[in-house]
């Protein structure tokens, strides 16, 4: 097996005075979709936040293409090609749709017009609403915009924090088909979800997190039929 | 009628001019509030220091060089204050940062007191600005005419910067959401410094216009214009640049009309009554966002 694009080794993260992540290790192979599933408070978000540089891990290592990126600041992480689509989408409500996309490419000095066209071809709805304020979009459209904004940085790895949160089931299906499409275009994806069913169906590899630890792992399809996973996360 | 105009025009002109000067200070308050949710109480004193720097610089340097020096020194002062007194408190409660700002305000006033020995420093005459000009039968200083024009040009440039440039876009993003801005790769501290650079640049320009109308600078010279600019920013809706500008012009004009009515002693009181009324009736000001949290 080739070297994973992202490798998490023995990561420990404290969040709000408690140990949210208690020493987890996992790899994200290049070109795949990897998902971390688990209940609220299992430490999934803390894991992503420490990879993206928003919080400093207490110990452990984060390797990107073999290079140690532990504790680097968000600007450095983004410029290396790791981006995070944050929980709750976090669209800049006062900025127009186009500005939201342009700000996704903030660190880039080269021409971004092709990338804009690419994002608009993925999400024609955004093109229609180019000049509208981001805050006027519907929840599903905002999620598309959040993904589009992340793609504008030309990421090698796109991390997504609960993309299905608060969206109608039909929209959730759209979002997941977009995730697959983006992945096909060569972006490695690390996804965390409470919607375990959709996440495992989409992912090549899945990890189950419980109270700061990884308790199970395996290919997405395998976890989907696993008895314990079914009982705990898929409603029987 | 024409008598009425010629009797009152000077007050109106003075009001517009003072309003422009307040506006240049008020933008510093409102922008810093917009990004840091901090009322930078030291801003009026930075304005005063700009006046003192002018006094010192103009004593030994050609006026053109002195003007540039005042602008550069004021910007450096503002950025240093932010780095030393506010940045270390970034994750502290907002009240702590505000107290730090009040501390910086007194520090600047007392340093000024120490260096000037408490003596009023005669403000130099800036050629052209101090020249006399006659408009509609009213004779006034050139600065009265220059101020509103220069103010509007600077505000236009500022609004363009905020709305059309990449750094302006980053400023708008950071003012709404630090963390997501960081995820875009925006360096928060750079954007905050930029805010102080702009605010202090405008305060430096404002100080030259303002002090030209006054004989001297004393350590508390920044307090009153600073407070009035602050009221203007609150009146317009703190956080909003156009709001601060409109608030400043309204206050400047009203003050001078009150002076024109022969009620000079009440002109300052008016400003603060206005503050109280605004806080009671519409705390968010004319253009303020619906803020859920207030200092």
Interface residues (C-beta under 8 A of the other chain):
Chain A: X52 X53 X54 X73 X74 X75 X78 X79 X83 X84 X86 X90 X92 X93 X94 X95 X99 X102 X103 X104 X106 X107 X149 X153
Chain B: X166 X169 X170 X172 X173 X176 X177 X179 X180 X182 X183 X184 X185 X186 X187
